[in-house]
Amino acid sequence: MKKQFILIHIFSFLFLSSCCSWNESSKKSYLTECEESKFDKEFCECSLEKLITNFECYDDAIKQEEKFAEIFIECN
């Protein structure tokens, strides 16, 4: 349950800060928010890399939520 809450927090952060690109600022912000949410650095880097590889931007990821969740499972 706690991880779901944290994931929702990360989803919200990405939604508010996205503008359909993965620029350095959005990457750094994602990693900071992820690590502050008590995920380890390895998980945060893995999930960011997979998100960047699979989606042009966060908006694209949201359109395919089931794949977005699979990325987190793969990195866990």
PDB file of N, CA, C and O in Angstrom:
ATOM      1  N   MET A   1       0.825  -1.190   0.000  1.00  0.00           N
ATOM      2  CA  MET A   1       0.000   0.000   0.000  1.00  0.00           C
ATOM      3  C   MET A   1       0.870   1.255   0.000  1.00  0.00           C
ATOM      4  O   MET A   1       0.584   2.212  -0.719  1.00  0.00           O
ATOM      5  N   LYS A   2       1.933   1.247   0.809  1.00  0.00           N
ATOM      6  CA  LYS A   2       2.805   2.410   0.888  1.00  0.00           C
ATOM      7  C   LYS A   2       3.494   2.668  -0.455  1.00  0.00           C
ATOM      8  O   LYS A   2       3.634   3.817  -0.874  1.00  0.00           O
ATOM      9  N   LYS A   3       3.923   1.593  -1.129  1.00  0.00           N
ATOM     10  CA  LYS A   3       4.567   1.772  -2.430  1.00  0.00           C
ATOM     11  C   LYS A   3       3.586   2.339  -3.449  1.00  0.00           C
ATOM     12  O   LYS A   3       3.970   3.149  -4.293  1.00  0.00           O
ATOM     13  N   GLN A   4       2.329   1.924  -3.380  1.00  0.00           N
ATOM     14  CA  GLN A   4       1.321   2.460  -4.297  1.00  0.00           C
ATOM     15  C   GLN A   4       1.149   3.951  -4.063  1.00  0.00           C
ATOM     16  O   GLN A   4       1.035   4.720  -5.018  1.00  0.00           O
ATOM     17  N   PHE A   5       1.129   4.365  -2.802  1.00  0.00           N
ATOM     18  CA  PHE A   5       1.006   5.782  -2.482  1.00  0.00           C
ATOM     19  C   PHE A   5       2.197   6.553  -3.048  1.00  0.00           C
ATOM     20  O   PHE A   5       2.032   7.629  -3.623  1.00  0.00           O
ATOM     21  N   ILE A   6       3.380   6.004  -2.883  1.00  0.00           N
ATOM     22  CA  ILE A   6       4.591   6.662  -3.380  1.00  0.00           C
ATOM     23  C   ILE A   6       4.567   6.728  -4.905  1.00  0.00           C
ATOM     24  O   ILE A   6       4.939   7.748  -5.485  1.00  0.00           O
ATOM     25  N   LEU A   7       4.135   5.657  -5.556  1.00  0.00           N
ATOM     26  CA  LEU A   7       4.052   5.661  -7.016  1.00  0.00           C
ATOM     27  C   LEU A   7       3.056   6.710  -7.501  1.00  0.00           C
ATOM     28  O   LEU A   7       3.302   7.389  -8.498  1.00  0.00           O
ATOM     29  N   ILE A   8       1.948   6.842  -6.807  1.00  0.00           N
ATOM     30  CA  ILE A   8       0.971   7.876  -7.164  1.00  0.00           C
ATOM     31  C   ILE A   8       1.608   9.251  -7.023  1.00  0.00           C
ATOM     32  O   ILE A   8       1.373  10.135  -7.846  1.00  0.00           O
ATOM     33  N   HIS A   9       2.407   9.431  -5.989  1.00  0.00           N
ATOM     34  CA  HIS A   9       3.110  10.694  -5.773  1.00  0.00           C
ATOM     35  C   HIS A   9       4.062  10.976  -6.947  1.00  0.00           C
ATOM     36  O   HIS A   9       4.126  12.100  -7.446  1.00  0.00           O
ATOM     37  N   ILE A  10       4.782   9.967  -7.370  1.00  0.00           N
ATOM     38  CA  ILE A  10       5.704  10.135  -8.502  1.00  0.00           C
ATOM     39  C   ILE A  10       4.926  10.426  -9.784  1.00  0.00           C
ATOM     40  O   ILE A  10       5.310  11.302 -10.558  1.00  0.00           O
ATOM     41  N   PHE A  11       3.826   9.689 -10.012  1.00  0.00           N
ATOM     42  CA  PHE A  11       2.983   9.955 -11.186  1.00  0.00           C
ATOM     43  C   PHE A  11       2.533  11.412 -11.191  1.00  0.00           C
ATOM     44  O   PHE A  11       2.579  12.080 -12.225  1.00  0.00           O
ATOM     45  N   SER A  12       2.104  11.893 -10.050  1.00  0.00           N
ATOM     46  CA  SER A  12       1.619  13.272  -9.938  1.00  0.00           C
ATOM     47  C   SER A  12       2.733  14.255 -10.253  1.00  0.00           C
ATOM     48  O   SER A  12       2.529  15.222 -10.987  1.00  0.00           O
ATOM     49  N   PHE A  13       3.911  14.005  -9.696  1.00  0.00           N
ATOM     50  CA  PHE A  13       5.039  14.881  -9.963  1.00  0.00           C
ATOM     51  C   PHE A  13       5.353  14.940 -11.458  1.00  0.00           C
ATOM     52  O   PHE A  13       5.534  16.019 -12.020  1.00  0.00           O
ATOM     53  N   LEU A  14       5.413  13.796 -12.079  1.00  0.00           N
ATOM     54  CA  LEU A  14       5.723  13.750 -13.500  1.00  0.00           C
ATOM     55  C   LEU A  14       4.640  14.438 -14.323  1.00  0.00           C
ATOM     56  O   LEU A  14       4.941  15.134 -15.292  1.00  0.00           O
ATOM     57  N   PHE A  15       3.411  14.248 -13.946  1.00  0.00           N
ATOM     58  CA  PHE A  15       2.304  14.865 -14.670  1.00  0.00           C
ATOM     59  C   PHE A  15       2.407  16.382 -14.603  1.00  0.00           C
ATOM     60  O   PHE A  15       2.211  17.062 -15.610  1.00  0.00           O
ATOM     61  N   LEU A  16       2.709  16.912 -13.438  1.00  0.00           N
ATOM     62  CA  LEU A  16       2.777  18.359 -13.271  1.00  0.00           C
ATOM     63  C   LEU A  16       4.003  18.975 -13.931  1.00  0.00           C
ATOM     64  O   LEU A  16       3.972  20.143 -14.317  1.00  0.00           O
ATOM     65  N   SER A  17       5.064  18.220 -14.066  1.00  0.00           N
ATOM     66  CA  SER A  17       6.298  18.799 -14.595  1.00  0.00           C
ATOM     67  C   SER A  17       6.587  18.411 -16.053  1.00  0.00           C
ATOM     68  O   SER A  17       7.621  18.784 -16.608  1.00  0.00           O
ATOM     69  N   SER A  18       5.689  17.680 -16.646  1.00  0.00           N
ATOM     70  CA  SER A  18       5.972  17.199 -18.004  1.00  0.00           C
ATOM     71  C   SER A  18       5.584  18.220 -19.059  1.00  0.00           C
ATOM     72  O   SER A  18       4.640  18.989 -18.878  1.00  0.00           O
ATOM     73  N   CYS A  19       6.311  18.220 -20.148  1.00  0.00           N
ATOM     74  CA  CYS A  19       5.963  19.010 -21.325  1.00  0.00           C
ATOM     75  C   CYS A  19       6.406  18.229 -22.549  1.00  0.00           C
ATOM     76  O   CYS A  19       6.930  18.796 -23.507  1.00  0.00           O
ATOM     77  N   CYS A  20       6.195  16.957 -22.507  1.00  0.00           N
ATOM     78  CA  CYS A  20       6.470  15.998 -23.570  1.00  0.00           C
ATOM     79  C   CYS A  20       7.922  15.985 -24.031  1.00  0.00           C
ATOM     80  O   CYS A  20       8.216  15.996 -25.226  1.00  0.00           O
ATOM     81  N   SER A  21       8.797  15.963 -23.074  1.00  0.00           N
ATOM     82  CA  SER A  21      10.213  15.783 -23.379  1.00  0.00           C
ATOM     83  C   SER A  21      10.913  15.256 -22.129  1.00  0.00           C
ATOM     84  O   SER A  21      10.413  15.381 -21.011  1.00  0.00           O
ATOM     85  N   TRP A  22      12.051  14.679 -22.348  1.00  0.00           N
ATOM     86  CA  TRP A  22      12.874  14.192 -21.242  1.00  0.00           C
ATOM     87  C   TRP A  22      14.158  15.020 -21.213  1.00  0.00           C
ATOM     88  O   TRP A  22      15.237  14.487 -21.473  1.00  0.00           O
ATOM     89  N   ASN A  23      14.061  16.291 -20.907  1.00  0.00           N
ATOM     90  CA  ASN A  23      15.258  17.129 -20.842  1.00  0.00           C
ATOM     91  C   ASN A  23      16.003  16.871 -19.532  1.00  0.00           C
ATOM     92  O   ASN A  23      15.494  16.173 -18.655  1.00  0.00           O
ATOM     93  N   GLU A  24      17.187  17.423 -19.401  1.00  0.00           N
ATOM     94  CA  GLU A  24      18.020  17.162 -18.223  1.00  0.00           C
ATOM     95  C   GLU A  24      17.335  17.593 -16.932  1.00  0.00           C
ATOM     96  O   GLU A  24      17.472  16.941 -15.897  1.00  0.00           O
ATOM     97  N   SER A  25      16.610  18.677 -17.002  1.00  0.00           N
ATOM     98  CA  SER A  25      15.911  19.167 -15.817  1.00  0.00           C
ATOM     99  C   SER A  25      14.828  18.191 -15.355  1.00  0.00           C
ATOM    100  O   SER A  25      14.697  17.927 -14.160  1.00  0.00           O
ATOM    101  N   SER A  26      14.060  17.661 -16.291  1.00  0.00           N
ATOM    102  CA  SER A  26      12.997  16.723 -15.913  1.00  0.00           C
ATOM    103  C   SER A  26      13.591  15.405 -15.413  1.00  0.00           C
ATOM    104  O   SER A  26      13.036  14.782 -14.508  1.00  0.00           O
ATOM    105  N   LYS A  27      14.702  14.982 -15.988  1.00  0.00           N
ATOM    106  CA  LYS A  27      15.369  13.761 -15.513  1.00  0.00           C
ATOM    107  C   LYS A  27      15.865  13.937 -14.079  1.00  0.00           C
ATOM    108  O   LYS A  27      15.640  13.082 -13.223  1.00  0.00           O
ATOM    109  N   LYS A  28      16.535  15.044 -13.833  1.00  0.00           N
ATOM    110  CA  LYS A  28      17.075  15.310 -12.494  1.00  0.00           C
ATOM    111  C   LYS A  28      15.948  15.439 -11.471  1.00  0.00           C
ATOM    112  O   LYS A  28      16.052  14.924 -10.358  1.00  0.00           O
ATOM    113  N   SER A  29      14.892  16.115 -11.847  1.00  0.00           N
ATOM    114  CA  SER A  29      13.745  16.270 -10.947  1.00  0.00           C
ATOM    115  C   SER A  29      13.116  14.924 -10.628  1.00  0.00           C
ATOM    116  O   SER A  29      12.764  14.654  -9.480  1.00  0.00           O
ATOM    117  N   TYR A  30      12.974  14.075 -11.648  1.00  0.00           N
ATOM    118  CA  TYR A  30      12.410  12.745 -11.421  1.00  0.00           C
ATOM    119  C   TYR A  30      13.269  11.961 -10.436  1.00  0.00           C
ATOM    120  O   TYR A  30      12.748  11.368  -9.491  1.00  0.00           O
ATOM    121  N   LEU A  31      14.584  11.956 -10.654  1.00  0.00           N
ATOM    122  CA  LEU A  31      15.475  11.204  -9.771  1.00  0.00           C
ATOM    123  C   LEU A  31      15.425  11.729  -8.337  1.00  0.00           C
ATOM    124  O   LEU A  31      15.407  10.945  -7.388  1.00  0.00           O
ATOM    125  N   THR A  32      15.403  13.036  -8.182  1.00  0.00           N
ATOM    126  CA  THR A  32      15.332  13.634  -6.848  1.00  0.00           C
ATOM    127  C   THR A  32      14.042  13.238  -6.150  1.00  0.00           C
ATOM    128  O   THR A  32      14.065  12.801  -5.000  1.00  0.00           O
ATOM    129  N   GLU A  33      12.927  13.388  -6.834  1.00  0.00           N
ATOM    130  CA  GLU A  33      11.628  13.046  -6.257  1.00  0.00           C
ATOM    131  C   GLU A  33      11.538  11.557  -5.935  1.00  0.00           C
ATOM    132  O   GLU A  33      11.014  11.174  -4.889  1.00  0.00           O
ATOM    133  N   CYS A  34      12.038  10.740  -6.815  1.00  0.00           N
ATOM    134  CA  CYS A  34      12.015   9.293  -6.611  1.00  0.00           C
ATOM    135  C   CYS A  34      12.818   8.907  -5.371  1.00  0.00           C
ATOM    136  O   CYS A  34      12.345   8.134  -4.537  1.00  0.00           O
ATOM    137  N   GLU A  35      14.017   9.439  -5.253  1.00  0.00           N
ATOM    138  CA  GLU A  35      14.869   9.110  -4.117  1.00  0.00           C
ATOM    139  C   GLU A  35      14.313   9.672  -2.812  1.00  0.00           C
ATOM    140  O   GLU A  35      14.446   9.043  -1.763  1.00  0.00           O
ATOM    141  N   GLU A  36      13.700  10.838  -2.865  1.00  0.00           N
ATOM    142  CA  GLU A  36      13.073  11.406  -1.668  1.00  0.00           C
ATOM    143  C   GLU A  36      11.855  10.593  -1.244  1.00  0.00           C
ATOM    144  O   GLU A  36      11.420  10.677  -0.095  1.00  0.00           O
ATOM    145  N   SER A  37      11.311   9.814  -2.157  1.00  0.00           N
ATOM    146  CA  SER A  37      10.159   8.956  -1.858  1.00  0.00           C
ATOM    147  C   SER A  37      10.596   7.616  -1.283  1.00  0.00           C
ATOM    148  O   SER A  37       9.805   6.677  -1.198  1.00  0.00           O
ATOM    149  N   LYS A  38      11.865   7.539  -0.888  1.00  0.00           N
ATOM    150  CA  LYS A  38      12.430   6.360  -0.210  1.00  0.00           C
ATOM    151  C   LYS A  38      12.715   5.173  -1.124  1.00  0.00           C
ATOM    152  O   LYS A  38      12.937   4.062  -0.643  1.00  0.00           O
ATOM    153  N   PHE A  39      12.712   5.398  -2.435  1.00  0.00           N
ATOM    154  CA  PHE A  39      13.177   4.348  -3.337  1.00  0.00           C
ATOM    155  C   PHE A  39      14.694   4.459  -3.414  1.00  0.00           C
ATOM    156  O   PHE A  39      15.250   5.552  -3.302  1.00  0.00           O
ATOM    157  N   ASP A  40      15.361   3.321  -3.606  1.00  0.00           N
ATOM    158  CA  ASP A  40      16.811   3.391  -3.694  1.00  0.00           C
ATOM    159  C   ASP A  40      17.236   3.949  -5.052  1.00  0.00           C
ATOM    160  O   ASP A  40      16.474   3.945  -6.019  1.00  0.00           O
ATOM    161  N   LYS A  41      18.466   4.423  -5.085  1.00  0.00           N
ATOM    162  CA  LYS A  41      19.000   5.086  -6.276  1.00  0.00           C
ATOM    163  C   LYS A  41      18.951   4.171  -7.495  1.00  0.00           C
ATOM    164  O   LYS A  41      18.642   4.618  -8.600  1.00  0.00           O
ATOM    165  N   GLU A  42      19.255   2.894  -7.294  1.00  0.00           N
ATOM    166  CA  GLU A  42      19.234   1.917  -8.387  1.00  0.00           C
ATOM    167  C   GLU A  42      17.853   1.834  -9.037  1.00  0.00           C
ATOM    168  O   GLU A  42      17.731   1.863 -10.261  1.00  0.00           O
ATOM    169  N   PHE A  43      16.812   1.730  -8.201  1.00  0.00           N
ATOM    170  CA  PHE A  43      15.446   1.660  -8.697  1.00  0.00           C
ATOM    171  C   PHE A  43      15.094   2.928  -9.483  1.00  0.00           C
ATOM    172  O   PHE A  43      14.524   2.854 -10.572  1.00  0.00           O
ATOM    173  N   CYS A  44      15.435   4.075  -8.928  1.00  0.00           N
ATOM    174  CA  CYS A  44      15.096   5.344  -9.570  1.00  0.00           C
ATOM    175  C   CYS A  44      15.787   5.486 -10.930  1.00  0.00           C
ATOM    176  O   CYS A  44      15.166   5.912 -11.903  1.00  0.00           O
ATOM    177  N   GLU A  45      17.047   5.135 -10.991  1.00  0.00           N
ATOM    178  CA  GLU A  45      17.779   5.216 -12.254  1.00  0.00           C
ATOM    179  C   GLU A  45      17.232   4.222 -13.272  1.00  0.00           C
ATOM    180  O   GLU A  45      17.098   4.545 -14.452  1.00  0.00           O
ATOM    181  N   CYS A  46      16.919   3.024 -12.819  1.00  0.00           N
ATOM    182  CA  CYS A  46      16.353   1.996 -13.694  1.00  0.00           C
ATOM    183  C   CYS A  46      15.010   2.448 -14.261  1.00  0.00           C
ATOM    184  O   CYS A  46      14.780   2.373 -15.468  1.00  0.00           O
ATOM    185  N   SER A  47      14.133   2.913 -13.389  1.00  0.00           N
ATOM    186  CA  SER A  47      12.802   3.313 -13.845  1.00  0.00           C
ATOM    187  C   SER A  47      12.883   4.506 -14.791  1.00  0.00           C
ATOM    188  O   SER A  47      12.156   4.556 -15.783  1.00  0.00           O
ATOM    189  N   LEU A  48      13.749   5.456 -14.503  1.00  0.00           N
ATOM    190  CA  LEU A  48      13.901   6.604 -15.398  1.00  0.00           C
ATOM    191  C   LEU A  48      14.404   6.154 -16.765  1.00  0.00           C
ATOM    192  O   LEU A  48      13.872   6.576 -17.792  1.00  0.00           O
ATOM    193  N   GLU A  49      15.415   5.309 -16.783  1.00  0.00           N
ATOM    194  CA  GLU A  49      15.967   4.823 -18.055  1.00  0.00           C
ATOM    195  C   GLU A  49      14.909   4.095 -18.877  1.00  0.00           C
ATOM    196  O   GLU A  49      14.816   4.292 -20.089  1.00  0.00           O
ATOM    197  N   LYS A  50      14.127   3.268 -18.230  1.00  0.00           N
ATOM    198  CA  LYS A  50      13.083   2.523 -18.938  1.00  0.00           C
ATOM    199  C   LYS A  50      11.972   3.452 -19.428  1.00  0.00           C
ATOM    200  O   LYS A  50      11.437   3.258 -20.520  1.00  0.00           O
ATOM    201  N   LEU A  51      11.628   4.448 -18.635  1.00  0.00           N
ATOM    202  CA  LEU A  51      10.628   5.415 -19.069  1.00  0.00           C
ATOM    203  C   LEU A  51      11.103   6.174 -20.299  1.00  0.00           C
ATOM    204  O   LEU A  51      10.354   6.350 -21.260  1.00  0.00           O
ATOM    205  N   ILE A  52      12.354   6.622 -20.262  1.00  0.00           N
ATOM    206  CA  ILE A  52      12.921   7.369 -21.390  1.00  0.00           C
ATOM    207  C   ILE A  52      12.987   6.490 -22.638  1.00  0.00           C
ATOM    208  O   ILE A  52      12.698   6.954 -23.741  1.00  0.00           O
ATOM    209  N   THR A  53      13.363   5.233 -22.467  1.00  0.00           N
ATOM    210  CA  THR A  53      13.481   4.302 -23.587  1.00  0.00           C
ATOM    211  C   THR A  53      12.124   3.988 -24.220  1.00  0.00           C
ATOM    212  O   THR A  53      12.002   3.882 -25.440  1.00  0.00           O
ATOM    213  N   ASN A  54      11.114   3.842 -23.370  1.00  0.00           N
ATOM    214  CA  ASN A  54       9.810   3.399 -23.857  1.00  0.00           C
ATOM    215  C   ASN A  54       8.845   4.513 -24.248  1.00  0.00           C
ATOM    216  O   ASN A  54       7.903   4.278 -25.005  1.00  0.00           O
ATOM    217  N   PHE A  55       9.067   5.709 -23.744  1.00  0.00           N
ATOM    218  CA  PHE A  55       8.118   6.790 -23.981  1.00  0.00           C
ATOM    219  C   PHE A  55       8.826   8.083 -24.340  1.00  0.00           C
ATOM    220  O   PHE A  55       9.861   8.422 -23.766  1.00  0.00           O
ATOM    221  N   GLU A  56       8.259   8.796 -25.292  1.00  0.00           N
ATOM    222  CA  GLU A  56       8.818  10.089 -25.689  1.00  0.00           C
ATOM    223  C   GLU A  56       8.725  11.088 -24.535  1.00  0.00           C
ATOM    224  O   GLU A  56       9.601  11.935 -24.359  1.00  0.00           O
ATOM    225  N   CYS A  57       7.664  10.974 -23.764  1.00  0.00           N
ATOM    226  CA  CYS A  57       7.461  11.848 -22.620  1.00  0.00           C
ATOM    227  C   CYS A  57       6.480  11.189 -21.650  1.00  0.00           C
ATOM    228  O   CYS A  57       5.923  10.129 -21.934  1.00  0.00           O
ATOM    229  N   TYR A  58       6.283  11.824 -20.522  1.00  0.00           N
ATOM    230  CA  TYR A  58       5.393  11.269 -19.508  1.00  0.00           C
ATOM    231  C   TYR A  58       3.961  11.150 -20.029  1.00  0.00           C
ATOM    232  O   TYR A  58       3.273  10.181 -19.710  1.00  0.00           O
ATOM    233  N   ASP A  59       3.509  12.105 -20.814  1.00  0.00           N
ATOM    234  CA  ASP A  59       2.151  12.042 -21.364  1.00  0.00           C
ATOM    235  C   ASP A  59       1.940  10.759 -22.157  1.00  0.00           C
ATOM    236  O   ASP A  59       0.874  10.147 -22.081  1.00  0.00           O
ATOM    237  N   ASP A  60       2.941  10.355 -22.908  1.00  0.00           N
ATOM    238  CA  ASP A  60       2.841   9.098 -23.665  1.00  0.00           C
ATOM    239  C   ASP A  60       2.743   7.899 -22.721  1.00  0.00           C
ATOM    240  O   ASP A  60       2.012   6.948 -22.996  1.00  0.00           O
ATOM    241  N   ALA A  61       3.473   7.946 -21.622  1.00  0.00           N
ATOM    242  CA  ALA A  61       3.439   6.847 -20.651  1.00  0.00           C
ATOM    243  C   ALA A  61       2.055   6.717 -20.026  1.00  0.00           C
ATOM    244  O   ALA A  61       1.548   5.608 -19.857  1.00  0.00           O
ATOM    245  N   ILE A  62       1.455   7.829 -19.689  1.00  0.00           N
ATOM    246  CA  ILE A  62       0.130   7.815 -19.060  1.00  0.00           C
ATOM    247  C   ILE A  62      -0.911   7.159 -19.968  1.00  0.00           C
ATOM    248  O   ILE A  62      -1.839   6.510 -19.487  1.00  0.00           O
ATOM    249  N   LYS A  63      -0.755   7.327 -21.251  1.00  0.00           N
ATOM    250  CA  LYS A  63      -1.707   6.731 -22.198  1.00  0.00           C
ATOM    251  C   LYS A  63      -1.627   5.208 -22.189  1.00  0.00           C
ATOM    252  O   LYS A  63      -2.547   4.531 -22.648  1.00  0.00           O
ATOM    253  N   GLN A  64      -0.529   4.672 -21.668  1.00  0.00           N
ATOM    254  CA  GLN A  64      -0.325   3.224 -21.607  1.00  0.00           C
ATOM    255  C   GLN A  64       0.052   2.834 -20.184  1.00  0.00           C
ATOM    256  O   GLN A  64       1.121   2.271 -19.948  1.00  0.00           O
ATOM    257  N   GLU A  65      -0.824   3.135 -19.244  1.00  0.00           N
ATOM    258  CA  GLU A  65      -0.527   2.932 -17.823  1.00  0.00           C
ATOM    259  C   GLU A  65      -0.084   1.518 -17.489  1.00  0.00           C
ATOM    260  O   GLU A  65       0.764   1.332 -16.617  1.00  0.00           O
ATOM    261  N   GLU A  66      -0.639   0.519 -18.162  1.00  0.00           N
ATOM    262  CA  GLU A  66      -0.255  -0.852 -17.834  1.00  0.00           C
ATOM    263  C   GLU A  66       1.224  -1.106 -18.130  1.00  0.00           C
ATOM    264  O   GLU A  66       1.877  -1.850 -17.399  1.00  0.00           O
ATOM    265  N   LYS A  67       1.748  -0.511 -19.170  1.00  0.00           N
ATOM    266  CA  LYS A  67       3.166  -0.663 -19.485  1.00  0.00           C
ATOM    267  C   LYS A  67       4.025   0.134 -18.503  1.00  0.00           C
ATOM    268  O   LYS A  67       5.113  -0.300 -18.124  1.00  0.00           O
ATOM    269  N   PHE A  68       3.533   1.288 -18.100  1.00  0.00           N
ATOM    270  CA  PHE A  68       4.227   2.126 -17.134  1.00  0.00           C
ATOM    271  C   PHE A  68       4.411   1.364 -15.822  1.00  0.00           C
ATOM    272  O   PHE A  68       5.485   1.404 -15.222  1.00  0.00           O
ATOM    273  N   ALA A  69       3.379   0.681 -15.388  1.00  0.00           N
ATOM    274  CA  ALA A  69       3.458  -0.105 -14.157  1.00  0.00           C
ATOM    275  C   ALA A  69       4.434  -1.270 -14.309  1.00  0.00           C
ATOM    276  O   ALA A  69       5.159  -1.594 -13.369  1.00  0.00           O
ATOM    277  N   GLU A  70       4.459  -1.894 -15.471  1.00  0.00           N
ATOM    278  CA  GLU A  70       5.391  -3.003 -15.722  1.00  0.00           C
ATOM    279  C   GLU A  70       6.837  -2.553 -15.575  1.00  0.00           C
ATOM    280  O   GLU A  70       7.682  -3.314 -15.104  1.00  0.00           O
ATOM    281  N   ILE A  71       7.120  -1.338 -15.971  1.00  0.00           N
ATOM    282  CA  ILE A  71       8.476  -0.800 -15.850  1.00  0.00           C
ATOM    283  C   ILE A  71       8.890  -0.768 -14.386  1.00  0.00           C
ATOM    284  O   ILE A  71      10.005  -1.160 -14.042  1.00  0.00           O
ATOM    285  N   PHE A  72       7.990  -0.299 -13.527  1.00  0.00           N
ATOM    286  CA  PHE A  72       8.309  -0.252 -12.107  1.00  0.00           C
ATOM    287  C   PHE A  72       8.517  -1.653 -11.549  1.00  0.00           C
ATOM    288  O   PHE A  72       9.394  -1.868 -10.713  1.00  0.00           O
ATOM    289  N   ILE A  73       7.718  -2.597 -12.009  1.00  0.00           N
ATOM    290  CA  ILE A  73       7.859  -3.983 -11.543  1.00  0.00           C
ATOM    291  C   ILE A  73       9.207  -4.547 -11.988  1.00  0.00           C
ATOM    292  O   ILE A  73       9.880  -5.223 -11.209  1.00  0.00           O
ATOM    293  N   GLU A  74       9.608  -4.277 -13.232  1.00  0.00           N
ATOM    294  CA  GLU A  74      10.894  -4.765 -13.742  1.00  0.00           C
ATOM    295  C   GLU A  74      12.069  -4.207 -12.949  1.00  0.00           C
ATOM    296  O   GLU A  74      13.081  -4.885 -12.775  1.00  0.00           O
ATOM    297  N   CYS A  75      11.940  -2.991 -12.475  1.00  0.00           N
ATOM    298  CA  CYS A  75      13.043  -2.350 -11.750  1.00  0.00           C
ATOM    299  C   CYS A  75      13.052  -2.694 -10.270  1.00  0.00           C
ATOM    300  O   CYS A  75      14.040  -2.443  -9.580  1.00  0.00           O
ATOM    301  N   ASN A  76      11.982  -3.254  -9.786  1.00  0.00           N
ATOM    302  CA  ASN A  76      11.872  -3.537  -8.362  1.00  0.00           C
ATOM    303  C   ASN A  76      12.649  -4.725  -7.947  1.00  0.00           C
ATOM    304  O   ASN A  76      12.649  -5.082  -6.769  1.00  0.00           O
TER     305      ASN A  76
END
